[in-house]
Amino acid sequence: MSYSVIYRKCQDITGKTLVEFLRSLRLKKAAILICEQGYNISEAAYMVGYKDTKYFTKCFKDEFGKSPSVYKKTYK
């Protein structure tokens, strides 16, 4: 399959572009690492592939509507 076919199928199924879908998966994994496994925010960000914690916080807030620290507090 070509990239364009995968891109269209992903957009048809999920309603998100391929990049948005992968970002969403990475952020959900980070949320699990932060809340359930007790990692701090910078460790979780690095583990899912973000080197800049400021950018990670921005993406996390866009996805979940809360910053990672607020998300962690509300989870408990």
Biopython code that builds the backbone (N, CA, C, O; Angstrom):
import numpy as np
from Bio.PDB.StructureBuilder import StructureBuilder

atoms = [
    (1, "MET", "N", (0.834, -1.188, 0.000)),
    (1, "MET", "CA", (0.000, 0.000, 0.000)),
    (1, "MET", "C", (0.873, 1.243, 0.000)),
    (1, "MET", "O", (1.923, 1.288, 0.641)),
    (2, "SER", "N", (0.428, 2.223, -0.713)),
    (2, "SER", "CA", (1.171, 3.480, -0.742)),
    (2, "SER", "C", (0.765, 4.345, 0.454)),
    (2, "SER", "O", (-0.237, 4.083, 1.119)),
    (3, "TYR", "N", (1.552, 5.361, 0.705)),
    (3, "TYR", "CA", (1.283, 6.269, 1.827)),
    (3, "TYR", "C", (-0.063, 6.959, 1.645)),
    (3, "TYR", "O", (-0.813, 7.126, 2.608)),
    (4, "SER", "N", (-0.370, 7.359, 0.422)),
    (4, "SER", "CA", (-1.624, 8.081, 0.193)),
    (4, "SER", "C", (-2.842, 7.190, 0.448)),
    (4, "SER", "O", (-3.866, 7.676, 0.930)),
    (5, "VAL", "N", (-2.749, 5.911, 0.138)),
    (5, "VAL", "CA", (-3.858, 4.989, 0.411)),
    (5, "VAL", "C", (-4.026, 4.811, 1.921)),
    (5, "VAL", "O", (-5.149, 4.832, 2.426)),
    (6, "ILE", "N", (-2.927, 4.636, 2.635)),
    (6, "ILE", "CA", (-2.985, 4.502, 4.090)),
    (6, "ILE", "C", (-3.536, 5.777, 4.713)),
    (6, "ILE", "O", (-4.350, 5.724, 5.636)),
    (7, "TYR", "N", (-3.091, 6.918, 4.208)),
    (7, "TYR", "CA", (-3.547, 8.216, 4.713)),
    (7, "TYR", "C", (-5.060, 8.348, 4.564)),
    (7, "TYR", "O", (-5.744, 8.732, 5.513)),
    (8, "ARG", "N", (-5.586, 8.032, 3.381)),
    (8, "ARG", "CA", (-7.033, 8.128, 3.145)),
    (8, "ARG", "C", (-7.820, 7.141, 3.991)),
    (8, "ARG", "O", (-8.864, 7.498, 4.537)),
    (9, "LYS", "N", (-7.345, 5.911, 4.111)),
    (9, "LYS", "CA", (-8.045, 4.915, 4.923)),
    (9, "LYS", "C", (-8.073, 5.315, 6.395)),
    (9, "LYS", "O", (-9.089, 5.148, 7.070)),
    (10, "CYS", "N", (-6.966, 5.837, 6.885)),
    (10, "CYS", "CA", (-6.898, 6.298, 8.267)),
    (10, "CYS", "C", (-7.868, 7.445, 8.489)),
    (10, "CYS", "O", (-8.553, 7.497, 9.511)),
    (11, "GLN", "N", (-7.929, 8.357, 7.540)),
    (11, "GLN", "CA", (-8.828, 9.499, 7.678)),
    (11, "GLN", "C", (-10.293, 9.065, 7.589)),
    (11, "GLN", "O", (-11.144, 9.624, 8.280)),
    (12, "ASP", "N", (-10.589, 8.085, 6.754)),
    (12, "ASP", "CA", (-11.957, 7.580, 6.654)),
    (12, "ASP", "C", (-12.396, 6.870, 7.933)),
    (12, "ASP", "O", (-13.527, 7.043, 8.387)),
    (13, "ILE", "N", (-11.505, 6.076, 8.508)),
    (13, "ILE", "CA", (-11.847, 5.270, 9.685)),
    (13, "ILE", "C", (-11.877, 6.113, 10.962)),
    (13, "ILE", "O", (-12.829, 6.027, 11.738)),
    (14, "THR", "N", (-10.843, 6.924, 11.180)),
    (14, "THR", "CA", (-10.711, 7.639, 12.452)),
    (14, "THR", "C", (-11.165, 9.090, 12.408)),
    (14, "THR", "O", (-11.452, 9.678, 13.451)),
    (15, "GLY", "N", (-11.236, 9.674, 11.223)),
    (15, "GLY", "CA", (-11.566, 11.087, 11.121)),
    (15, "GLY", "C", (-10.383, 11.996, 11.395)),
    (15, "GLY", "O", (-10.528, 13.217, 11.444)),
    (16, "LYS", "N", (-9.213, 11.401, 11.574)),
    (16, "LYS", "CA", (-7.988, 12.162, 11.819)),
    (16, "LYS", "C", (-6.983, 11.831, 10.737)),
    (16, "LYS", "O", (-7.039, 10.768, 10.119)),
    (17, "THR", "N", (-6.060, 12.759, 10.514)),
    (17, "THR", "CA", (-4.977, 12.447, 9.590)),
    (17, "THR", "C", (-4.062, 11.421, 10.249)),
    (17, "THR", "O", (-4.165, 11.164, 11.449)),
    (18, "LEU", "N", (-3.180, 10.846, 9.467)),
    (18, "LEU", "CA", (-2.273, 9.833, 9.990)),
    (18, "LEU", "C", (-1.373, 10.392, 11.079)),
    (18, "LEU", "O", (-1.117, 9.725, 12.081)),
    (19, "VAL", "N", (-0.897, 11.609, 10.887)),
    (19, "VAL", "CA", (-0.019, 12.250, 11.870)),
    (19, "VAL", "C", (-0.784, 12.522, 13.162)),
    (19, "VAL", "O", (-0.271, 12.270, 14.252)),
    (20, "GLU", "N", (-2.007, 13.035, 13.044)),
    (20, "GLU", "CA", (-2.828, 13.302, 14.231)),
    (20, "GLU", "C", (-3.147, 12.008, 14.974)),
    (20, "GLU", "O", (-3.146, 11.978, 16.205)),
    (21, "PHE", "N", (-3.420, 10.942, 14.228)),
    (21, "PHE", "CA", (-3.737, 9.655, 14.842)),
    (21, "PHE", "C", (-2.547, 9.109, 15.627)),
    (21, "PHE", "O", (-2.710, 8.644, 16.755)),
    (22, "LEU", "N", (-1.360, 9.163, 15.043)),
    (22, "LEU", "CA", (-0.165, 8.673, 15.740)),
    (22, "LEU", "C", (0.162, 9.535, 16.952)),
    (22, "LEU", "O", (0.577, 9.017, 17.988)),
    (23, "ARG", "N", (-0.024, 10.849, 16.829)),
    (23, "ARG", "CA", (0.198, 11.744, 17.962)),
    (23, "ARG", "C", (-0.760, 11.398, 19.092)),
    (23, "ARG", "O", (-0.371, 11.373, 20.260)),
    (24, "SER", "N", (-2.001, 11.134, 18.744)),
    (24, "SER", "CA", (-3.011, 10.776, 19.738)),
    (24, "SER", "C", (-2.629, 9.491, 20.475)),
    (24, "SER", "O", (-2.767, 9.407, 21.695)),
    (25, "LEU", "N", (-2.152, 8.500, 19.735)),
    (25, "LEU", "CA", (-1.719, 7.243, 20.364)),
    (25, "LEU", "C", (-0.553, 7.471, 21.318)),
    (25, "LEU", "O", (-0.529, 6.920, 22.419)),
    (26, "ARG", "N", (0.415, 8.285, 20.896)),
    (26, "ARG", "CA", (1.572, 8.566, 21.751)),
    (26, "ARG", "C", (1.162, 9.291, 23.023)),
    (26, "ARG", "O", (1.678, 9.001, 24.103)),
    (27, "LEU", "N", (0.231, 10.236, 22.897)),
    (27, "LEU", "CA", (-0.210, 10.991, 24.069)),
    (27, "LEU", "C", (-1.035, 10.131, 25.015)),
    (27, "LEU", "O", (-0.946, 10.297, 26.232)),
    (28, "LYS", "N", (-1.830, 9.221, 24.482)),
    (28, "LYS", "CA", (-2.592, 8.308, 25.343)),
    (28, "LYS", "C", (-1.648, 7.386, 26.110)),
    (28, "LYS", "O", (-1.875, 7.100, 27.286)),
    (29, "LYS", "N", (-0.592, 6.923, 25.446)),
    (29, "LYS", "CA", (0.410, 6.103, 26.118)),
    (29, "LYS", "C", (1.106, 6.907, 27.219)),
    (29, "LYS", "O", (1.367, 6.382, 28.302)),
    (30, "ALA", "N", (1.404, 8.171, 26.946)),
    (30, "ALA", "CA", (2.034, 9.035, 27.947)),
    (30, "ALA", "C", (1.111, 9.239, 29.140)),
    (30, "ALA", "O", (1.571, 9.245, 30.282)),
    (31, "ALA", "N", (-0.184, 9.408, 28.892)),
    (31, "ALA", "CA", (-1.144, 9.578, 29.984)),
    (31, "ALA", "C", (-1.168, 8.336, 30.868)),
    (31, "ALA", "O", (-1.257, 8.446, 32.091)),
    (32, "ILE", "N", (-1.089, 7.172, 30.264)),
    (32, "ILE", "CA", (-1.050, 5.925, 31.042)),
    (32, "ILE", "C", (0.230, 5.860, 31.865)),
    (32, "ILE", "O", (0.197, 5.485, 33.038)),
    (33, "LEU", "N", (1.349, 6.220, 31.262)),
    (33, "LEU", "CA", (2.625, 6.194, 31.987)),
    (33, "LEU", "C", (2.608, 7.161, 33.169)),
    (33, "LEU", "O", (3.125, 6.844, 34.241)),
    (34, "ILE", "N", (2.020, 8.331, 32.976)),
    (34, "ILE", "CA", (1.997, 9.348, 34.034)),
    (34, "ILE", "C", (1.059, 8.944, 35.158)),
    (34, "ILE", "O", (1.428, 9.019, 36.330)),
    (35, "CYS", "N", (-0.140, 8.520, 34.819)),
    (35, "CYS", "CA", (-1.168, 8.276, 35.839)),
    (35, "CYS", "C", (-1.081, 6.898, 36.490)),
    (35, "CYS", "O", (-1.142, 6.785, 37.714)),
    (36, "GLU", "N", (-0.941, 5.869, 35.693)),
    (36, "GLU", "CA", (-1.019, 4.516, 36.233)),
    (36, "GLU", "C", (0.323, 3.953, 36.670)),
    (36, "GLU", "O", (0.394, 3.164, 37.613)),
    (37, "GLN", "N", (1.392, 4.359, 35.984)),
    (37, "GLN", "CA", (2.687, 3.772, 36.300)),
    (37, "GLN", "C", (3.601, 4.704, 37.083)),
    (37, "GLN", "O", (4.708, 4.314, 37.453)),
    (38, "GLY", "N", (3.152, 5.931, 37.340)),
    (38, "GLY", "CA", (3.861, 6.820, 38.243)),
    (38, "GLY", "C", (5.081, 7.534, 37.705)),
    (38, "GLY", "O", (5.868, 8.065, 38.489)),
    (39, "TYR", "N", (5.267, 7.566, 36.397)),
    (39, "TYR", "CA", (6.397, 8.305, 35.845)),
    (39, "TYR", "C", (6.119, 9.795, 35.939)),
    (39, "TYR", "O", (4.965, 10.222, 35.922)),
    (40, "ASN", "N", (7.188, 10.589, 36.041)),
    (40, "ASN", "CA", (6.959, 12.025, 36.000)),
    (40, "ASN", "C", (6.789, 12.462, 34.556)),
    (40, "ASN", "O", (7.021, 11.681, 33.633)),
    (41, "ILE", "N", (6.387, 13.697, 34.361)),
    (41, "ILE", "CA", (5.972, 14.168, 33.044)),
    (41, "ILE", "C", (7.113, 14.142, 32.036)),
    (41, "ILE", "O", (6.921, 13.713, 30.898)),
    (42, "SER", "N", (8.279, 14.588, 32.430)),
    (42, "SER", "CA", (9.397, 14.620, 31.487)),
    (42, "SER", "C", (9.846, 13.210, 31.100)),
    (42, "SER", "O", (10.224, 12.978, 29.952)),
    (43, "GLU", "N", (9.809, 12.277, 32.036)),
    (43, "GLU", "CA", (10.169, 10.890, 31.714)),
    (43, "GLU", "C", (9.171, 10.287, 30.732)),
    (43, "GLU", "O", (9.567, 9.643, 29.760)),
    (44, "ALA", "N", (7.892, 10.489, 30.978)),
    (44, "ALA", "CA", (6.861, 9.946, 30.097)),
    (44, "ALA", "C", (6.960, 10.571, 28.712)),
    (44, "ALA", "O", (6.807, 9.879, 27.705)),
    (45, "ALA", "N", (7.214, 11.865, 28.658)),
    (45, "ALA", "CA", (7.350, 12.548, 27.370)),
    (45, "ALA", "C", (8.509, 11.953, 26.576)),
    (45, "ALA", "O", (8.382, 11.699, 25.379)),
    (46, "TYR", "N", (9.623, 11.734, 27.236)),
    (46, "TYR", "CA", (10.788, 11.173, 26.566)),
    (46, "TYR", "C", (10.527, 9.733, 26.122)),
    (46, "TYR", "O", (10.971, 9.321, 25.050)),
    (47, "MET", "N", (9.811, 8.972, 26.945)),
    (47, "MET", "CA", (9.540, 7.570, 26.623)),
    (47, "MET", "C", (8.646, 7.404, 25.395)),
    (47, "MET", "O", (8.760, 6.408, 24.681)),
    (48, "VAL", "N", (7.768, 8.356, 25.146)),
    (48, "VAL", "CA", (6.897, 8.252, 23.975)),
    (48, "VAL", "C", (7.436, 9.031, 22.776)),
    (48, "VAL", "O", (6.791, 9.080, 21.729)),
    (49, "GLY", "N", (8.616, 9.642, 22.922)),
    (49, "GLY", "CA", (9.279, 10.223, 21.771)),
    (49, "GLY", "C", (9.341, 11.732, 21.698)),
    (49, "GLY", "O", (9.748, 12.273, 20.670)),
    (50, "TYR", "N", (8.955, 12.429, 22.742)),
    (50, "TYR", "CA", (9.044, 13.893, 22.754)),
    (50, "TYR", "C", (10.311, 14.300, 23.487)),
    (50, "TYR", "O", (10.525, 13.909, 24.635)),
    (51, "LYS", "N", (11.142, 15.079, 22.828)),
    (51, "LYS", "CA", (12.376, 15.536, 23.464)),
    (51, "LYS", "C", (12.185, 16.877, 24.156)),
    (51, "LYS", "O", (12.918, 17.208, 25.089)),
    (52, "ASP", "N", (11.204, 17.648, 23.702)),
    (52, "ASP", "CA", (10.932, 18.967, 24.268)),
    (52, "ASP", "C", (9.677, 18.876, 25.135)),
    (52, "ASP", "O", (8.580, 18.675, 24.616)),
    (53, "THR", "N", (9.831, 19.020, 26.442)),
    (53, "THR", "CA", (8.682, 18.868, 27.347)),
    (53, "THR", "C", (7.673, 20.005, 27.176)),
    (53, "THR", "O", (6.484, 19.817, 27.437)),
    (54, "LYS", "N", (8.122, 21.160, 26.749)),
    (54, "LYS", "CA", (7.190, 22.269, 26.519)),
    (54, "LYS", "C", (6.252, 21.937, 25.350)),
    (54, "LYS", "O", (5.048, 22.184, 25.433)),
    (55, "TYR", "N", (6.794, 21.386, 24.279)),
    (55, "TYR", "CA", (5.975, 20.978, 23.134)),
    (55, "TYR", "C", (5.063, 19.815, 23.527)),
    (55, "TYR", "O", (3.906, 19.760, 23.109)),
    (56, "PHE", "N", (5.581, 18.895, 24.326)),
    (56, "PHE", "CA", (4.764, 17.782, 24.807)),
    (56, "PHE", "C", (3.573, 18.295, 25.605)),
    (56, "PHE", "O", (2.453, 17.820, 25.418)),
    (57, "THR", "N", (3.799, 19.249, 26.486)),
    (57, "THR", "CA", (2.722, 19.816, 27.293)),
    (57, "THR", "C", (1.677, 20.490, 26.408)),
    (57, "THR", "O", (0.479, 20.369, 26.662)),
    (58, "LYS", "N", (2.122, 21.196, 25.374)),
    (58, "LYS", "CA", (1.196, 21.845, 24.440)),
    (58, "LYS", "C", (0.337, 20.810, 23.723)),
    (58, "LYS", "O", (-0.881, 20.964, 23.640)),
    (59, "CYS", "N", (0.960, 19.765, 23.210)),
    (59, "CYS", "CA", (0.214, 18.713, 22.503)),
    (59, "CYS", "C", (-0.731, 17.985, 23.443)),
    (59, "CYS", "O", (-1.859, 17.666, 23.068)),
    (60, "PHE", "N", (-0.279, 17.719, 24.664)),
    (60, "PHE", "CA", (-1.094, 17.029, 25.659)),
    (60, "PHE", "C", (-2.330, 17.858, 25.983)),
    (60, "PHE", "O", (-3.436, 17.326, 26.079)),
    (61, "LYS", "N", (-2.140, 19.149, 26.149)),
    (61, "LYS", "CA", (-3.252, 20.043, 26.470)),
    (61, "LYS", "C", (-4.237, 20.122, 25.305)),
    (61, "LYS", "O", (-5.447, 20.183, 25.522)),
    (62, "ASP", "N", (-3.735, 20.121, 24.083)),
    (62, "ASP", "CA", (-4.606, 20.125, 22.907)),
    (62, "ASP", "C", (-5.435, 18.838, 22.830)),
    (62, "ASP", "O", (-6.598, 18.871, 22.426)),
    (63, "GLU", "N", (-4.842, 17.717, 23.213)),
    (63, "GLU", "CA", (-5.523, 16.418, 23.125)),
    (63, "GLU", "C", (-6.539, 16.220, 24.248)),
    (63, "GLU", "O", (-7.668, 15.800, 23.993)),
    (64, "PHE", "N", (-6.150, 16.518, 25.484)),
    (64, "PHE", "CA", (-6.980, 16.194, 26.644)),
    (64, "PHE", "C", (-7.666, 17.396, 27.284)),
    (64, "PHE", "O", (-8.543, 17.229, 28.131)),
    (65, "GLY", "N", (-7.277, 18.600, 26.889)),
    (65, "GLY", "CA", (-7.893, 19.794, 27.455)),
    (65, "GLY", "C", (-7.335, 20.207, 28.803)),
    (65, "GLY", "O", (-7.809, 21.172, 29.402)),
    (66, "LYS", "N", (-6.338, 19.490, 29.283)),
    (66, "LYS", "CA", (-5.695, 19.786, 30.564)),
    (66, "LYS", "C", (-4.198, 19.588, 30.402)),
    (66, "LYS", "O", (-3.747, 18.810, 29.560)),
    (67, "SER", "N", (-3.440, 20.294, 31.212)),
    (67, "SER", "CA", (-1.995, 20.063, 31.199)),
    (67, "SER", "C", (-1.719, 18.714, 31.869)),
    (67, "SER", "O", (-2.563, 18.215, 32.613)),
    (68, "PRO", "N", (-0.560, 18.123, 31.618)),
    (68, "PRO", "CA", (-0.261, 16.807, 32.213)),
    (68, "PRO", "C", (-0.307, 16.812, 33.741)),
    (68, "PRO", "O", (-0.746, 15.833, 34.344)),
    (69, "SER", "N", (0.137, 17.889, 34.371)),
    (69, "SER", "CA", (0.144, 17.926, 35.837)),
    (69, "SER", "C", (-1.283, 17.973, 36.387)),
    (69, "SER", "O", (-1.588, 17.305, 37.375)),
    (70, "VAL", "N", (-2.162, 18.761, 35.750)),
    (70, "VAL", "CA", (-3.565, 18.828, 36.179)),
    (70, "VAL", "C", (-4.249, 17.497, 35.914)),
    (70, "VAL", "O", (-5.046, 17.031, 36.728)),
    (71, "TYR", "N", (-3.939, 16.883, 34.777)),
    (71, "TYR", "CA", (-4.498, 15.588, 34.422)),
    (71, "TYR", "C", (-4.120, 14.536, 35.460)),
    (71, "TYR", "O", (-4.946, 13.711, 35.849)),
    (72, "LYS", "N", (-2.873, 14.571, 35.901)),
    (72, "LYS", "CA", (-2.399, 13.615, 36.907)),
    (72, "LYS", "C", (-3.108, 13.826, 38.240)),
    (72, "LYS", "O", (-3.461, 12.856, 38.911)),
    (73, "LYS", "N", (-3.319, 15.079, 38.632)),
    (73, "LYS", "CA", (-3.996, 15.368, 39.886)),
    (73, "LYS", "C", (-5.459, 14.938, 39.849)),
    (73, "LYS", "O", (-5.976, 14.414, 40.836)),
    (74, "THR", "N", (-6.131, 15.157, 38.716)),
    (74, "THR", "CA", (-7.547, 14.785, 38.621)),
    (74, "THR", "C", (-7.724, 13.282, 38.510)),
    (74, "THR", "O", (-8.786, 12.758, 38.844)),
    (75, "TYR", "N", (-6.691, 12.577, 38.042)),
    (75, "TYR", "CA", (-6.765, 11.118, 37.925)),
    (75, "TYR", "C", (-6.799, 10.455, 39.304)),
    (75, "TYR", "O", (-7.483, 9.452, 39.509)),
    (76, "LYS", "N", (-6.050, 11.032, 40.240)),
    (76, "LYS", "CA", (-5.979, 10.451, 41.586)),
    (76, "LYS", "C", (-7.259, 10.654, 42.281)),
    (76, "LYS", "O", (-7.410, 10.239, 43.430)),
]
sb = StructureBuilder()
sb.init_structure("model")
sb.init_model(0)
sb.init_chain("A")
sb.init_seg("    ")
for serial, (resi, resn, name, xyz) in enumerate(atoms, 1):
    if name == "N":
        sb.init_residue(resn, " ", resi, " ")
    sb.init_atom(name, np.array(xyz, "f"), 0.0, 1.0, " ", f" {name:<3s}", serial, name[0])
structure = sb.get_structure()
